[in-house]
């Protein structure tokens, strides 16, 4: 079994994770202008190299956070981990109201 180190929870069994596939794939900006072939290539075509590969993983049975891992597809050895950019924090309702009032004051 592969031992994966979650950046937040530490080493865990592979069964706690879901692989999200190849990392660092940029979504096309104007998808309405893509041909069917271009859209299909974006959705389905992946490198699948023999050797070092960057993947995204979700800790589904733990903290439910995404991270990137660099893994050798021959030996399965994971060579490093990287967190995604920190997501935006959700505001509670009082903070949201205060922000709305501040924007209304600037618009007057």
C-alpha positions in Angstrom: 0.0 0.0 0.0 1.2 3.5 -0.8 1.7 5.8 2.2 0.7 9.4 1.3 1.6 12.3 3.6 -1.3 14.8 3.8 0.3 18.3 4.4 -2.3 18.8 7.2 -2.9 15.4 8.7 0.4 13.6 8.2 1.1 10.2 6.8 -2.0 8.1 5.9 -2.9 5.0 3.9 -3.6 5.5 0.2 -7.2 4.3 0.8 -8.0 7.6 2.5 -7.2 9.6 -0.7 -8.7 10.1 -4.2 -6.4 10.9 -7.0 -7.6 13.9 -9.1 -5.2 13.2 -12.0 -2.5 15.3 -13.6 -1.8 18.6 -11.9 -1.2 22.0 -13.4 -3.7 21.7 -16.3 -5.0 25.2 -17.2 -8.6 25.5 -18.1 -9.1 27.3 -21.5 -10.3 30.9 -20.9 -13.0 31.1 -23.6 -14.5 27.6 -23.8 -17.3 28.7 -26.2 -14.7 29.3 -29.0 -13.2 25.8 -28.7 -13.8 23.2 -31.3 -15.1 19.8 -30.1 -11.6 18.3 -30.6 -10.0 21.1 -28.5 -12.5 20.7 -25.7 -12.1 16.9 -25.8 -8.4 17.3 -25.6 -8.7 19.5 -22.6 -11.1 17.1 -20.8 -9.6 13.8 -21.6 -6.0 13.9 -22.9 -3.3 13.5 -20.2 0.4 12.8 -20.4 0.6 9.5 -18.4 4.5 9.6 -18.3 6.8 6.8 -17.2 8.8 8.5 -14.4 8.2 11.7 -12.4 4.7 13.1 -12.7 2.7 15.8 -10.8 -0.7 14.8 -9.5 -3.5 16.4 -7.5 -4.9 14.4 -4.5 -7.9 14.9 -2.2 -7.8 13.6 1.4 -11.4 12.2 1.1 -11.4 10.3 4.4 -9.6 13.0 6.4 -9.5 16.8 6.1 -11.0 16.9 2.6 -8.3 19.2 1.3 -6.6 19.1 -2.1 -2.9 19.1 -2.5 -0.3 18.3 -5.2 2.2 15.5 -5.1 5.2 14.7 -7.3 5.4 11.0 -7.8 7.5 8.6 -9.7 5.1 6.4 -11.7 7.6 3.5 -11.9 8.5 3.2 -8.3 5.4 4.9 -6.8 7.8 6.9 -4.6 6.4 10.3 -3.7 9.1 12.9 -3.9 7.3 16.0 -2.5 4.0 17.7 -1.7 2.6 21.2 -2.4 -0.5 22.9 -1.1 -2.8 24.7 -3.5 -3.2 28.5 -2.9 -5.1 29.2 0.3 -8.9 29.5 -0.6 -10.9 32.5 0.2 -12.3 32.5 3.7 -16.1 32.6 4.1 -17.5 35.6 5.9 -20.1 35.2 8.5 -23.4 37.1 8.0 -22.4 40.1 10.2 -19.1 40.6 8.3 -21.0 40.3 4.9 -23.6 43.0 6.1 -20.8 45.3 7.2 -19.0 44.9 3.9 -22.3 45.6 2.0 -22.9 48.8 4.1 -19.4 50.0 3.4 -19.8 49.5 -0.3 -23.2 51.4 -0.2 -21.6 54.3 1.6 -18.9 54.6 -1.1 -21.5 54.5 -3.9 -23.4 57.5 -2.5 
